[in-house]
Amino acid sequence: MSELAKQHCEACRKGAPQATEDERSFLHGQIPDWNLVDADVEEKLQKVFKFKNFAQAQAFTNQVGDLAEAENHHPAVLLEYGKVTVSWWTHAIGGLHRNDFVMAAKTDAAFARLP
């Protein structure tokens, strides 16, 4: 598990600063398989996870939901047959915060623990 995945989200309120370009570059280097995407005028981290069937994809979706609840930071999750698309961003600030990179790393760690 990466050091980033061991961290916890900090409380983030509307008006909190987004991650700077240097912070985003450094943090993205720790989760290089995640894509930086502009969607709905907000930058997001996004990754597609592949599975053999719907049941495995659904079980992973539930794990991501549990992580989100534990950290009180919630993603957009698209569950499909054989794949799950997870998008992290901070709604309150309309972009990326350190929390999003932490949660992306936690998501990767959860995927790595799957049988």
Residue, then its C-alpha position, 0 to 999 in steps of 0.5 A: m500500500s502506498e504512503l498516500a493510501k495510508q493518509h486520511c482526508e482532511a475536512c474541506r469546506k467551500g472556498a478551500p484552495q484547490a491543489t496547486e499545479d505542483e501539488r497535483s503533479f507530485l500527487h498524480g505521480q503517486i497514482p499514475d494510472w489515474n487520468l486527469v479529466d475535465a468534466d463539467v468544467e471541473e477537473k477530476l481523477q478517473k480510472v476504469f477497473k475491469f472485472k470478470n463479471f457483474a458480481q465482482a464489479q458490484a462487490f468492488t463498488n461496495q468497497v469503494g462506497d465503504l471507503a467513501e463513507a469512512e473518509n466522508h468523501h464521496p466519488a461518482v461511481l459507474l457500475e457496468y458489467g465487468k467494469v467500474t469507473v470511479s471519479w474523484w473530485t471535491h464538490a465543495i471546491g469544484g476541482l481537485h484537493r489532496n483528498d481526491f488523490v488520497m482516495a484514489a490511492k485508497t481505491d487502488a489499494a482496495f482493488a489490489r487486495l481483491p482475490 
